[in-house]
């Protein structure tokens, strides 16, 4: 079995199933587990490496209107790798190679590799994708074991959260310039962790917000997990809060409960590490109740000085 993964979460699913040795090609964005960075890259991006968040948002919106791809396949490399199985997705139109391009490419490859599309919108769907990939690779029993272990960890978080008597109002932002709500599986993760996500819709896509929406939501906890951005890259965009009249009045700001985390590694990837994401947000919401598992990074709580440094300009 020779497997090519066309999105980072699929790469992580393949490896979670013990199929890392079968991976022969990945995307330019695949970075976990670490060994995959040495594998041949079968995609490239048209997004400039130095683009601002506002510029990236504009490129994405243009892509949605014109159907022009932001990611494209390296067909010569794909042909050379001769995959038996290609794992891709059709959930998001802008975060991976277009489904039509993958399907067309597969038809031209020797042996006509099987293409498996992953389209999870909830945590349960993500677990189902492990079964889908395992079945396609001929190792269905491996998914049973992997999913059982992941469900056990999620169950432990949910069980501890039953002790929560006061659930904080939470807003998770997936982008800052402009602001986007979270969606799909993230509100579910927050609920399991003992909070109530008050702007995102479980199972639905993220959506563009006005800063007034964030202010009106009055979150007790504000968590920034920008899609595709590391924690360090996200910190660069914090001055976007300057466009938010009412920032200082937010309960999360007044109590110093503004957090930043690595959205790229965790919340944005519908794979096994969504369970890590649940554990990370649970620890942020209720640290005395939810210990942070060894090896996981805590969400970074902004210091009072950092919060004051993004005080909005006068309006």
Backbone as CSV, one residue per row, in Angstrom:
resi,resn,N_x,N_y,N_z,CA_x,CA_y,CA_z,C_x,C_y,C_z
1,UNK,0.838,-1.195,0.000,0.000,0.000,0.000,0.873,1.244,0.000
2,UNK,0.628,2.112,-0.970,1.334,3.387,-1.072,0.285,4.490,-0.946
3,UNK,0.434,5.321,0.095,-0.590,6.313,0.436,-0.043,7.714,0.253
4,UNK,-0.835,8.564,-0.382,-0.554,9.996,-0.469,-1.650,10.737,0.301
5,UNK,-1.242,11.633,1.173,-2.184,12.439,1.952,-2.194,13.858,1.411
6,UNK,-3.384,14.402,1.219,-3.516,15.746,0.667,-4.020,16.756,1.691
7,UNK,-3.911,16.433,2.956,-4.183,17.425,3.999,-3.543,16.955,5.302
8,UNK,-3.125,17.895,6.152,-2.403,17.529,7.372,-3.185,16.605,8.293
9,UNK,-4.494,16.812,8.429,-5.260,15.952,9.328,-5.297,14.520,8.813
10,UNK,-5.359,14.343,7.495,-5.332,12.990,6.928,-3.998,12.318,7.204
11,UNK,-2.912,13.083,7.128,-1.600,12.536,7.451,-1.573,12.034,8.883
12,UNK,-2.154,12.802,9.790,-2.177,12.398,11.193,-3.069,11.176,11.409
13,UNK,-4.159,11.095,10.667,-5.028,9.917,10.754,-4.282,8.675,10.281
14,UNK,-3.609,8.788,9.146,-2.848,7.655,8.602,-1.825,7.178,9.626
15,UNK,-1.141,8.111,10.260,-0.115,7.734,11.241,-0.738,7.172,12.515
16,UNK,-1.879,7.702,12.923,-2.569,7.179,14.104,-2.961,5.716,13.897
17,UNK,-3.195,5.349,12.658,-3.563,3.974,12.333,-2.344,3.069,12.155
18,UNK,-1.164,3.596,12.409,0.055,2.797,12.266,0.459,2.572,10.831
19,UNK,0.043,3.484,9.948,0.332,3.341,8.521,1.378,4.347,8.040
20,UNK,2.128,4.918,8.965,3.127,5.903,8.586,4.132,5.387,7.574
21,UNK,4.476,4.113,7.684,5.443,3.534,6.743,4.901,3.461,5.322
22,UNK,3.576,3.521,5.190,2.964,3.449,3.855,2.849,4.818,3.196
23,UNK,3.064,5.894,3.964,2.987,7.233,3.395,4.156,7.465,2.440
24,UNK,3.846,7.874,1.219,4.914,8.165,0.258,4.917,9.623,-0.175
25,UNK,3.833,10.370,0.141,3.763,11.772,-0.224,2.759,12.491,0.650
26,UNK,3.058,13.772,0.935,2.200,14.587,1.786,2.117,15.996,1.211
27,UNK,1.401,16.877,1.898,1.287,18.259,1.450,2.450,19.090,1.977
28,UNK,2.566,20.279,1.422,3.597,21.214,1.885,3.325,21.682,3.308
29,UNK,2.105,21.470,3.826,1.743,21.908,5.168,1.843,20.800,6.213
30,UNK,2.034,19.572,5.798,2.085,18.466,6.757,3.360,18.560,7.589
31,UNK,3.194,18.538,8.908,4.341,18.707,9.795,4.294,17.836,11.046
32,UNK,3.302,16.917,11.106,3.164,16.064,12.292,2.627,14.705,11.867
33,UNK,3.226,13.618,12.391,4.458,13.551,13.194,5.663,14.095,12.416
34,UNK,6.748,14.372,13.141,7.872,15.113,12.567,8.477,14.438,11.338
35,UNK,8.443,13.102,11.284,9.112,12.416,10.182,8.492,12.737,8.827
36,UNK,7.221,13.182,8.801,6.558,13.416,7.512,7.123,14.634,6.794
37,UNK,7.828,15.493,7.513,8.394,16.671,6.851,9.470,16.297,5.836
38,UNK,10.007,15.083,5.944,11.042,14.640,5.006,10.463,13.940,3.784
39,UNK,9.157,13.734,3.749,8.532,13.035,2.627,8.331,13.988,1.439
40,UNK,8.229,13.436,0.236,7.980,14.281,-0.942,6.688,15.083,-0.794
41,UNK,6.721,16.323,-1.279,5.552,17.209,-1.198,4.821,17.184,-2.537
42,UNK,3.521,16.978,-2.486,2.739,16.855,-3.714,1.809,18.043,-3.929
43,UNK,1.910,19.048,-3.074,1.088,20.248,-3.256,1.966,21.489,-3.105
44,UNK,1.417,22.597,-3.564,2.035,23.895,-3.324,0.917,24.926,-3.195
45,UNK,1.263,26.038,-2.567,0.267,27.078,-2.330,0.565,28.305,-3.165
46,UNK,-0.499,29.017,-3.510,-0.366,30.272,-4.234,-0.474,31.469,-3.295
47,UNK,-0.584,31.204,-1.991,-0.653,32.284,-1.011,0.766,32.768,-0.713
48,UNK,1.066,34.033,-0.900,2.414,34.538,-0.602,2.781,34.285,0.857
49,UNK,4.024,33.911,1.099,4.427,33.541,2.452,4.366,34.718,3.411
50,UNK,4.437,35.945,2.884,4.429,37.118,3.741,3.078,37.844,3.735
51,UNK,2.023,37.166,3.271,0.701,37.796,3.215,0.170,38.055,4.616
52,UNK,-0.500,39.182,4.793,-1.138,39.488,6.062,-2.445,38.711,6.183
53,UNK,-3.006,38.705,7.376,-4.278,38.012,7.570,-5.377,38.619,6.715
54,UNK,-5.384,39.932,6.603,-6.382,40.594,5.771,-6.208,40.205,4.310
55,UNK,-4.950,40.118,3.846,-4.692,39.727,2.459,-5.069,38.272,2.211
56,UNK,-4.789,37.405,3.178,-5.182,36.003,3.033,-6.694,35.887,2.945
57,UNK,-7.401,36.618,3.794,-8.856,36.597,3.763,-9.374,37.044,2.402
58,UNK,-8.760,38.086,1.829,-9.188,38.572,0.517,-8.945,37.524,-0.565
59,UNK,-7.799,36.828,-0.488,-7.509,35.777,-1.460,-8.521,34.642,-1.363
60,UNK,-8.881,34.286,-0.144,-9.850,33.210,0.062,-11.212,33.594,-0.511
61,UNK,-11.624,34.823,-0.237,-12.927,35.262,-0.752,-12.935,35.297,-2.280
62,UNK,-11.833,35.715,-2.871,-11.727,35.705,-4.326,-11.809,34.282,-4.855
63,UNK,-11.156,33.356,-4.159,-11.185,31.943,-4.563,-12.617,31.401,-4.557
64,UNK,-13.384,31.764,-3.551,-14.756,31.277,-3.453,-15.624,31.835,-4.584
65,UNK,-15.330,33.038,-5.028,-16.135,33.664,-6.080,-15.729,33.220,-7.483
66,UNK,-14.442,32.958,-7.677,-13.944,32.676,-9.028,-13.602,31.215,-9.262
67,UNK,-13.605,30.393,-8.164,-13.222,28.989,-8.253,-11.749,28.798,-8.614
68,UNK,-10.960,29.844,-8.465,-9.520,29.706,-8.681,-8.889,29.070,-7.451
69,UNK,-8.041,28.095,-7.656,-7.468,27.346,-6.545,-6.377,28.132,-5.838
70,UNK,-6.327,27.965,-4.522,-5.218,28.503,-3.732,-4.137,27.451,-3.530
71,UNK,-4.495,26.201,-3.711,-3.552,25.087,-3.599,-3.647,24.263,-4.877
72,UNK,-2.523,23.735,-5.287,-2.525,22.940,-6.509,-1.615,21.733,-6.362
73,UNK,-1.887,20.717,-7.173,-1.109,19.487,-7.132,0.176,19.603,-7.944
74,UNK,1.198,18.942,-7.457,2.429,18.757,-8.230,2.273,17.417,-8.946
75,UNK,1.700,17.465,-10.135,1.355,16.238,-10.848,2.563,15.364,-11.187
76,UNK,3.691,15.915,-11.631,4.842,15.049,-11.907,5.289,14.257,-10.676
77,UNK,5.289,14.912,-9.508,5.679,14.197,-8.285,4.648,13.135,-7.946
78,UNK,3.378,13.469,-8.077,2.320,12.507,-7.779,2.424,11.287,-8.691
79,UNK,2.682,11.509,-9.952,2.836,10.394,-10.894,4.028,9.518,-10.523
80,UNK,5.109,10.163,-10.115,6.312,9.405,-9.752,6.082,8.541,-8.515
81,UNK,5.229,8.995,-7.604,5.010,8.263,-6.355,4.102,7.050,-6.532
82,UNK,3.315,7.017,-7.589,2.446,5.869,-7.905,1.608,5.417,-6.700
83,UNK,0.772,6.293,-6.158,-0.021,5.899,-4.980,-1.113,4.887,-5.314
84,UNK,-1.411,4.048,-4.329,-2.575,3.165,-4.402,-3.806,3.832,-3.800
85,UNK,-3.544,4.754,-2.844,-4.627,5.398,-2.109,-4.277,6.880,-1.921
86,UNK,-5.222,7.758,-2.256,-5.084,9.194,-2.026,-6.166,9.614,-1.041
87,UNK,-5.742,10.238,0.054,-6.702,10.699,1.069,-6.786,12.214,0.977
88,UNK,-7.989,12.730,0.748,-8.191,14.160,0.589,-9.459,14.568,1.321
89,UNK,-9.985,15.765,1.011,-11.187,16.237,1.689,-12.012,17.088,0.756
90,UNK,-13.305,17.156,1.048,-14.208,18.010,0.288,-14.987,18.926,1.218
91,UNK,-14.516,19.039,2.469,-15.234,19.836,3.465,-15.046,21.320,3.250
92,UNK,-13.797,21.747,3.056,-13.471,23.163,2.957,-12.939,23.473,1.562
93,UNK,-13.509,24.469,0.921,-13.129,24.800,-0.449,-11.807,25.544,-0.560
94,UNK,-11.252,25.960,0.580,-10.089,26.839,0.486,-8.863,26.325,1.226
95,UNK,-8.958,25.215,1.934,-7.821,24.791,2.755,-7.091,23.580,2.188
96,UNK,-7.419,23.169,0.985,-6.734,22.034,0.366,-6.971,22.091,-1.135
97,UNK,-6.330,21.166,-1.849,-6.520,21.068,-3.295,-7.981,20.776,-3.593
98,UNK,-8.515,21.397,-4.625,-9.914,21.212,-4.980,-10.209,19.750,-5.284
99,UNK,-11.376,19.291,-4.843,-11.775,17.897,-5.034,-11.763,17.508,-6.508
100,UNK,-12.246,18.408,-7.362,-12.305,18.096,-8.791,-10.915,17.879,-9.366
101,UNK,-9.935,18.650,-8.909,-8.571,18.488,-9.401,-7.990,17.149,-8.964
102,UNK,-8.279,16.743,-7.740,-7.780,15.458,-7.248,-8.396,14.314,-8.046
103,UNK,-9.712,14.375,-8.251,-10.397,13.316,-8.984,-9.877,13.206,-10.414
104,UNK,-9.685,14.365,-11.052,-9.179,14.360,-12.426,-7.770,13.796,-12.488
105,UNK,-6.942,14.151,-11.498,-5.568,13.658,-11.470,-5.534,12.150,-11.277
106,UNK,-6.397,11.641,-10.390,-6.410,10.207,-10.116,-6.743,9.405,-11.366
107,UNK,-7.576,9.974,-12.206,-7.970,9.263,-13.427,-6.817,9.118,-14.410
108,UNK,-5.811,9.956,-14.268,-4.678,9.907,-15.196,-3.505,9.106,-14.657
109,UNK,-3.568,8.716,-13.388,-2.430,8.036,-12.767,-2.440,6.549,-13.083
110,UNK,-1.280,5.933,-13.140,-1.204,4.489,-13.363,-1.933,3.734,-12.252
111,UNK,-2.742,2.768,-12.649,-3.439,1.953,-11.654,-4.686,2.576,-11.089
112,UNK,-4.997,3.819,-11.481,-6.210,4.501,-10.997,-6.351,4.350,-9.482
113,UNK,-5.541,5.070,-8.690,-5.608,4.939,-7.229,-6.986,5.286,-6.697
114,UNK,-7.312,4.678,-5.583,-8.572,4.990,-4.916,-8.450,6.355,-4.241
115,UNK,-9.493,7.164,-4.319,-9.523,8.472,-3.659,-10.565,8.418,-2.546
116,UNK,-10.139,8.730,-1.329,-11.039,8.765,-0.175,-11.190,10.208,0.267
117,UNK,-12.424,10.695,0.264,-12.724,12.057,0.693,-13.199,12.060,2.136
118,UNK,-12.628,12.926,2.939,-13.025,13.056,4.335,-13.809,14.359,4.498
119,UNK,-14.978,14.277,5.112,-15.824,15.463,5.271,-16.419,15.528,6.676
120,UNK,-15.611,15.491,7.719,-16.170,15.526,9.074,-16.633,16.922,9.469
121,UNK,-17.739,17.002,10.187,-18.197,18.277,10.731,-18.404,18.221,12.235
122,UNK,-18.137,17.047,12.836,-18.283,16.886,14.282,-17.200,15.929,14.766
123,UNK,-17.056,15.848,16.065,-16.055,14.948,16.632,-16.368,13.498,16.275
124,UNK,-17.636,13.131,16.322,-18.010,11.782,15.934,-17.671,11.484,14.490
125,UNK,-17.869,12.486,13.622,-17.505,12.313,12.214,-16.001,12.082,12.063
126,UNK,-15.214,12.795,12.870,-13.758,12.621,12.800,-13.380,11.187,13.161
127,UNK,-14.008,10.657,14.191,-13.738,9.265,14.540,-14.132,8.333,13.395
128,UNK,-15.221,8.668,12.720,-15.651,7.847,11.582,-14.624,7.869,10.451
129,UNK,-13.927,9.012,10.286,-12.937,9.081,9.209,-11.774,8.120,9.453
130,UNK,-11.465,7.856,10.709,-10.423,6.863,10.987,-10.848,5.493,10.469
131,UNK,-12.121,5.157,10.670,-12.631,3.886,10.145,-12.602,3.885,8.624
132,UNK,-12.949,5.018,8.011,-12.985,5.104,6.555,-11.601,4.872,5.955
133,UNK,-10.588,5.525,6.532,-9.231,5.366,6.023,-8.715,3.957,6.304
134,UNK,-8.998,3.430,7.486,-8.543,2.084,7.825,-9.163,1.052,6.893
135,UNK,-10.442,1.209,6.584,-11.095,0.274,5.673,-10.461,0.353,4.284
136,UNK,-10.196,1.577,3.824,-9.609,1.745,2.491,-8.213,1.152,2.408
137,UNK,-7.503,1.172,3.538,-6.140,0.642,3.575,-6.102,-0.840,3.925
138,UNK,-7.267,-1.429,4.182,-7.322,-2.863,4.469,-6.943,-3.245,5.887
139,UNK,-7.048,-2.282,6.837,-6.698,-2.583,8.231,-7.813,-2.094,9.162
140,UNK,-9.042,-2.566,8.987,-10.170,-2.027,9.761,-10.024,-2.177,11.268
141,UNK,-9.372,-3.233,11.731,-9.245,-3.446,13.177,-8.414,-2.361,13.842
142,UNK,-7.506,-1.756,13.104,-6.671,-0.711,13.700,-7.517,0.502,14.089
143,UNK,-8.535,0.798,13.302,-9.407,1.921,13.640,-10.187,1.640,14.912
144,UNK,-10.615,0.404,15.093,-11.342,0.063,16.315,-10.516,0.396,17.547
145,UNK,-9.249,0.029,17.532,-8.379,0.271,18.680,-8.098,1.760,18.857
146,UNK,-7.798,2.439,17.755,-7.448,3.856,17.839,-8.636,4.681,18.317
147,UNK,-9.806,4.433,17.759,-10.984,5.211,18.140,-11.379,4.927,19.581
148,UNK,-11.263,3.689,20.012,-11.586,3.361,21.406,-10.705,4.149,22.372
149,UNK,-9.427,4.264,22.065,-8.515,5.012,22.932,-8.860,6.500,22.943
150,UNK,-9.188,7.057,21.771,-9.547,8.466,21.697,-10.867,8.740,22.419
151,UNK,-11.837,7.857,22.254,-13.121,8.036,22.941,-12.957,7.927,24.457
152,UNK,-12.044,7.109,24.907,-11.813,6.982,26.352,-11.306,8.313,26.922
153,UNK,-10.399,8.960,26.198,-9.873,10.253,26.669,-10.970,11.324,26.665
154,UNK,-11.773,11.351,25.601,-12.867,12.321,25.537,-13.875,12.057,26.657
155,UNK,-14.140,10.786,26.904,-15.072,10.436,27.966,-14.585,10.895,29.327
156,UNK,-13.279,10.837,29.557,-12.724,11.287,30.831,-12.915,12.793,31.004
157,UNK,-12.727,13.549,29.921,-12.957,14.998,29.983,-14.430,15.280,30.284
158,UNK,-15.319,14.627,29.556,-16.751,14.855,29.747,-17.194,14.480,31.159
159,UNK,-16.643,13.401,31.691,-17.012,12.954,33.037,-16.603,13.983,34.081
160,UNK,-15.399,14.518,33.950,-14.962,15.533,34.921,-15.813,16.796,34.794
161,UNK,-16.211,17.125,33.556,-16.996,18.340,33.342,-18.387,18.257,33.952
162,UNK,-18.836,17.068,34.256,-20.138,16.933,34.919,-20.144,17.609,36.283
163,UNK,-18.973,17.838,36.849,-18.864,18.478,38.165,-18.972,20.000,38.074
164,UNK,-18.927,20.556,36.856,-18.966,22.004,36.687,-20.363,22.520,37.015
165,UNK,-20.413,23.484,37.907,-21.703,24.073,38.282,-21.951,25.409,37.590
166,UNK,-20.889,26.100,37.221,-21.016,27.391,36.525,-20.203,27.319,35.241
167,UNK,-20.901,27.148,34.133,-20.227,27.007,32.850,-19.930,28.399,32.279
168,UNK,-18.677,28.724,32.018,-18.354,30.048,31.479,-18.838,30.217,30.042
169,UNK,-19.170,31.451,29.710,-19.478,31.812,28.334,-18.149,31.945,27.587
170,UNK,-18.029,31.230,26.476,-16.760,31.147,25.758,-16.958,31.610,24.322
171,UNK,-15.983,32.351,23.815,-15.912,32.661,22.386,-14.556,32.188,21.891
172,UNK,-14.574,31.326,20.876,-13.349,30.886,20.202,-13.314,31.563,18.839
173,UNK,-12.247,32.306,18.587,-12.090,32.981,17.306,-11.117,32.204,16.431
174,UNK,-11.537,31.906,15.188,-10.694,31.172,14.251,-9.896,32.100,13.330
175,UNK,-10.159,33.378,13.396,-9.417,34.360,12.595,-9.614,35.708,13.259
176,UNK,-8.671,36.626,13.064,-8.762,37.915,13.738,-8.986,39.096,12.807
177,UNK,-8.502,39.006,11.580,-8.583,40.165,10.690,-9.090,39.746,9.325
178,UNK,-10.430,39.700,9.141,-11.497,40.057,10.087,-11.772,38.905,11.051
179,UNK,-12.511,39.174,12.128,-12.796,38.094,13.083,-13.757,37.062,12.507
180,UNK,-13.495,35.801,12.839,-14.368,34.687,12.470,-14.722,33.908,13.730
181,UNK,-15.977,33.474,13.800,-16.369,32.548,14.857,-15.745,31.190,14.592
182,UNK,-15.812,30.322,15.574,-15.460,28.926,15.323,-16.675,28.203,14.752
183,UNK,-16.520,26.943,14.431,-17.631,26.160,13.914,-17.303,24.684,13.950
184,UNK,-18.117,23.892,13.231,-17.915,22.446,13.129,-17.775,21.801,14.508
185,UNK,-16.624,21.246,14.806,-16.414,20.464,16.028,-16.031,21.311,17.238
186,UNK,-15.600,22.560,17.047,-15.060,23.329,18.164,-16.093,23.651,19.239
187,UNK,-17.323,24.087,18.907,-18.299,24.287,19.985,-18.540,23.017,20.797
188,UNK,-18.479,21.872,20.144,-18.638,20.592,20.842,-17.481,20.362,21.815
189,UNK,-16.260,20.687,21.386,-15.109,20.537,22.272,-15.255,21.419,23.501
190,UNK,-15.717,22.648,23.299,-15.902,23.565,24.423,-16.958,23.031,25.384
191,UNK,-18.054,22.494,24.843,-19.106,21.936,25.706,-18.582,20.766,26.522
192,UNK,-17.846,19.870,25.878,-17.270,18.726,26.596,-16.317,19.184,27.689
193,UNK,-15.657,20.332,27.448,-14.671,20.847,28.387,-15.297,21.598,29.561
194,UNK,-16.605,21.814,29.512,-17.264,22.483,30.628,-17.568,23.941,30.387
195,UNK,-17.692,24.347,29.114,-18.046,25.716,28.781,-19.154,25.765,27.757
196,UNK,-19.635,26.981,27.482,-20.662,27.183,26.459,-20.125,28.149,25.409
197,UNK,-19.906,27.661,24.176,-19.470,28.521,23.082,-20.699,29.282,22.595
198,UNK,-20.644,30.623,22.658,-21.859,31.407,22.472,-21.985,32.040,21.087
199,UNK,-20.985,31.880,20.214,-21.095,32.411,18.859,-20.996,31.331,17.784
200,UNK,-20.228,30.284,18.042,-20.077,29.213,17.065,-21.266,28.271,17.069
201,UNK,-21.481,27.618,15.943,-22.594,26.669,15.793,-22.018,25.277,15.563
202,UNK,-22.352,24.338,16.428,-21.867,22.970,16.277,-22.292,22.390,14.937
203,UNK,-21.335,21.818,14.220,-21.623,21.200,12.935,-21.702,22.164,11.781
204,UNK,-21.733,23.476,12.048,-21.821,24.467,10.986,-20.481,25.126,10.730
205,UNK,-20.355,25.814,9.616,-19.080,26.459,9.294,-18.834,27.672,10.176
206,UNK,-17.577,28.075,10.242,-17.268,29.344,10.885,-17.829,30.472,10.021
207,UNK,-17.984,31.654,10.611,-18.574,32.758,9.862,-17.894,34.067,10.251
208,UNK,-17.934,35.005,9.331,-17.364,36.321,9.585,-18.191,37.056,10.626
209,UNK,-17.500,37.689,11.567,-18.159,38.447,12.622,-17.822,39.927,12.493
210,UNK,-18.656,40.759,13.086,-18.277,42.132,13.389,-17.755,42.131,14.819
211,UNK,-16.841,43.053,15.115,-16.348,43.104,16.499,-17.484,43.340,17.473
212,UNK,-18.523,44.013,17.005,-19.675,44.243,17.876,-20.319,42.929,18.310
213,UNK,-20.233,41.896,17.463,-20.773,40.582,17.829,-20.020,39.999,19.013
214,UNK,-18.698,40.162,18.997,-17.877,39.646,20.097,-18.211,40.387,21.378
215,UNK,-18.341,41.700,21.290,-18.668,42.498,22.474,-20.037,42.107,23.019
216,UNK,-21.014,41.949,22.121,-22.374,41.613,22.558,-22.444,40.229,23.190
217,UNK,-21.540,39.335,22.807,-21.546,37.977,23.361,-21.077,37.949,24.806
218,UNK,-20.353,38.960,25.245,-19.863,39.079,26.617,-19.208,37.779,27.112
219,UNK,-18.169,37.323,26.428,-17.544,36.060,26.851,-16.792,36.197,28.164
220,UNK,-16.920,35.184,28.994,-16.103,35.089,30.206,-14.692,34.647,29.864
221,UNK,-14.580,33.889,28.765,-13.295,33.394,28.282,-13.225,33.631,26.786
222,UNK,-12.113,34.206,26.338,-11.882,34.408,24.912,-10.658,33.601,24.512
223,UNK,-10.846,32.670,23.576,-9.761,31.813,23.109,-9.534,32.076,21.630
224,UNK,-8.303,32.423,21.281,-7.940,32.685,19.884,-7.175,31.479,19.357
225,UNK,-7.733,30.825,18.344,-7.115,29.641,17.736,-7.229,29.804,16.224
226,UNK,-6.353,30.610,15.651,-6.476,30.968,14.238,-6.209,29.776,13.323
227,UNK,-7.091,29.591,12.365,-6.998,28.475,11.438,-5.706,28.566,10.622
228,UNK,-4.890,27.519,10.702,-3.662,27.461,9.927,-2.498,28.248,10.493
229,UNK,-2.681,28.909,11.657,-1.617,29.726,12.245,-1.062,29.071,13.500
230,UNK,0.241,29.159,13.660,0.869,28.754,14.921,0.543,29.782,15.995
231,UNK,0.869,29.452,17.231,0.662,30.404,18.320,1.458,31.683,18.059
232,UNK,2.704,31.516,17.634,3.568,32.681,17.411,3.020,33.573,16.307
233,UNK,2.533,32.974,15.220,1.974,33.768,14.124,0.696,34.459,14.574
234,UNK,-0.090,33.801,15.400,-1.324,34.400,15.892,-1.044,35.642,16.722
235,UNK,0.010,35.590,17.534,0.332,36.738,18.380,0.596,37.994,17.558
236,UNK,1.070,37.813,16.326,1.334,38.965,15.455,0.053,39.738,15.172
237,UNK,-1.078,39.045,15.163,-2.349,39.674,14.793,-3.114,40.266,15.972
238,UNK,-2.585,40.166,17.173,-3.329,40.665,18.330,-3.699,42.144,18.218
239,UNK,-2.878,42.989,17.578,-3.309,44.389,17.431,-4.633,44.563,16.703
240,UNK,-5.123,43.506,16.041,-6.444,43.611,15.412,-7.517,43.929,16.441
241,UNK,-7.259,43.585,17.713,-8.220,43.910,18.760,-8.392,45.416,18.915
242,UNK,-7.448,46.203,18.362,-7.568,47.655,18.433,-8.814,48.151,17.695
243,UNK,-9.326,47.328,16.794,-10.522,47.706,16.041,-11.802,47.329,16.778
244,UNK,-11.674,46.968,18.024,-12.810,46.438,18.774,-13.236,47.396,19.882
245,UNK,-14.047,48.403,19.557,-14.594,49.249,20.628,-15.352,48.384,21.626
246,UNK,-15.095,48.582,22.883,-15.712,47.748,23.900,-14.802,46.638,24.379
247,UNK,-13.588,46.560,23.813,-12.625,45.526,24.207,-12.411,45.492,25.712
248,UNK,-12.175,46.663,26.314,-11.858,46.707,27.735,-13.034,46.290,28.613
249,UNK,-14.247,46.352,28.067,-15.430,46.001,28.849,-15.748,44.508,28.820
250,UNK,-15.051,43.760,27.953,-15.337,42.327,27.882,-15.025,41.649,29.222
251,UNK,-15.933,40.821,29.726,-15.629,40.110,30.969,-14.317,39.338,30.905
252,UNK,-14.010,38.741,29.750,-12.766,37.978,29.613,-11.551,38.880,29.771
253,UNK,-11.654,40.098,29.277,-10.538,41.038,29.389,-10.410,41.526,30.825
254,UNK,-11.532,41.873,31.442,-11.494,42.384,32.815,-10.922,41.359,33.783
255,UNK,-11.207,40.073,33.527,-10.723,39.024,34.431,-9.397,38.423,33.980
256,UNK,-8.862,38.910,32.859,-7.592,38.379,32.371,-7.680,36.965,31.838
257,UNK,-8.812,36.616,31.238,-8.989,35.259,30.717,-9.058,35.277,29.185
258,UNK,-8.002,35.822,28.600,-7.827,35.815,27.151,-6.676,34.873,26.842
259,UNK,-6.932,33.879,25.994,-5.957,32.838,25.712,-5.661,32.788,24.217
260,UNK,-4.449,32.384,23.906,-4.040,32.147,22.517,-3.463,30.740,22.443
261,UNK,-3.811,30.017,21.383,-3.294,28.664,21.227,-2.931,28.405,19.767
262,UNK,-2.327,27.279,19.530,-1.873,26.893,18.192,-3.037,26.273,17.436
263,UNK,-3.769,27.118,16.711,-4.919,26.613,15.962,-4.519,25.665,14.859
264,UNK,-3.364,25.903,14.257,-2.910,25.055,13.157,-2.689,23.622,13.609
265,UNK,-2.056,23.445,14.756,-1.733,22.096,15.224,-2.936,21.389,15.820
266,UNK,-3.851,22.141,16.385,-4.921,21.511,17.142,-6.317,21.794,16.569
267,UNK,-6.932,22.887,16.918,-8.352,23.090,16.654,-8.712,23.063,15.169
268,UNK,-7.790,23.425,14.292,-8.111,23.478,12.861,-8.036,22.127,12.171
269,UNK,-7.446,21.130,12.800,-7.192,19.851,12.125,-8.154,18.772,12.602
270,UNK,-9.085,18.361,11.751,-10.046,17.331,12.148,-9.437,15.937,12.114
271,UNK,-8.579,15.696,13.077,-7.919,14.407,13.200,-7.777,14.025,14.652
272,UNK,-6.892,13.099,14.970,-6.764,12.598,16.352,-6.459,13.677,17.371
273,UNK,-5.755,14.743,16.946,-5.378,15.763,17.928,-6.522,16.705,18.307
274,UNK,-7.721,16.486,17.777,-8.866,17.203,18.330,-9.113,16.785,19.773
275,UNK,-8.738,15.564,20.109,-8.850,15.135,21.505,-7.867,15.928,22.371
276,UNK,-6.659,16.159,21.860,-5.724,17.046,22.548,-6.356,18.422,22.731
277,UNK,-7.026,18.910,21.689,-7.652,20.234,21.748,-8.684,20.305,22.870
278,UNK,-9.483,19.251,23.018,-10.469,19.214,24.100,-9.778,19.285,25.453
279,UNK,-8.668,18.578,25.600,-7.937,18.589,26.863,-7.296,19.946,27.130
280,UNK,-6.825,20.608,26.068,-6.220,21.930,26.217,-7.260,22.960,26.649
281,UNK,-8.419,22.975,25.979,-9.435,23.962,26.331,-10.046,23.648,27.687
282,UNK,-10.157,22.378,28.048,-10.680,22.008,29.357,-9.781,22.540,30.469
283,UNK,-8.476,22.409,30.281,-7.537,22.906,31.284,-7.610,24.424,31.387
284,UNK,-7.795,25.111,30.257,-7.903,26.569,30.287,-9.164,27.019,31.015
285,UNK,-10.265,26.315,30.792,-11.530,26.711,31.412,-11.590,26.373,32.895
286,UNK,-11.113,25.173,33.246,-11.227,24.687,34.624,-9.928,23.995,35.038
287,UNK,-8.857,24.747,35.261,-7.550,24.135,35.510,-7.505,23.249,36.753
288,UNK,-8.296,23.570,37.752,-8.283,22.752,38.959,-8.986,21.415,38.745
289,UNK,-9.895,21.384,37.788,-10.673,20.176,37.517,-10.029,19.311,36.447
290,UNK,-9.440,19.969,35.443,-8.871,19.253,34.297,-7.354,19.424,34.263
291,UNK,-6.605,18.471,34.766,-5.145,18.577,34.658,-4.713,18.479,33.204
292,UNK,-3.647,19.194,32.858,-3.138,19.146,31.487,-2.289,17.898,31.315
293,UNK,-2.633,17.027,30.372,-1.832,15.817,30.157,-0.381,16.153,29.813
294,UNK,0.507,15.299,30.241,1.931,15.503,29.968,2.171,15.596,28.466
295,UNK,3.012,16.552,28.088,3.376,16.698,26.685,2.511,17.659,25.894
296,UNK,1.367,18.072,26.455,0.497,19.011,25.745,0.816,20.440,26.169
297,UNK,0.823,21.386,25.223,1.060,22.784,25.581,-0.219,23.423,26.108
298,UNK,-0.121,24.124,27.207,-1.279,24.861,27.706,-1.577,26.026,26.782
299,UNK,-2.853,26.385,26.681,-3.200,27.616,25.984,-2.497,28.767,26.692
300,UNK,-1.936,29.667,25.924,-1.188,30.774,26.529,-2.150,31.850,27.013
301,UNK,-2.120,32.098,28.305,-2.960,33.142,28.893,-2.227,34.473,28.786
302,UNK,-2.842,35.445,28.115,-2.186,36.726,27.951,-2.005,37.408,29.298
303,UNK,-0.863,38.009,29.472,-0.606,38.751,30.703,-1.392,40.055,30.683
304,UNK,-1.509,40.676,31.854,-2.207,41.957,31.923,-1.524,42.981,31.021
305,UNK,-0.207,42.968,30.970,0.515,43.902,30.113,0.196,43.657,28.649
306,UNK,0.146,42.386,28.238,-0.171,42.073,26.845,-1.587,42.513,26.501
307,UNK,-2.516,42.305,27.421,-3.900,42.718,27.181,-3.988,44.238,27.064
308,UNK,-3.256,44.951,27.924,-3.287,46.411,27.879,-2.642,46.946,26.601
309,UNK,-1.666,46.201,26.083,-0.992,46.648,24.867,-1.864,46.563,23.636
310,UNK,-2.969,45.816,23.703,-3.894,45.770,22.560,-5.162,46.563,22.850
311,UNK,-5.019,47.501,23.804,-6.154,48.377,24.092,-6.579,49.079,22.804
312,UNK,-7.859,49.139,22.496,-8.280,49.733,21.233,-8.014,51.230,21.182
313,UNK,-7.872,51.710,19.978,-7.672,53.141,19.790,-8.964,53.872,20.116
314,UNK,-8.853,55.156,20.372,-10.024,55.955,20.711,-10.964,56.047,19.509
315,UNK,-12.231,56.004,19.786,-13.234,56.103,18.716,-14.235,57.208,19.057
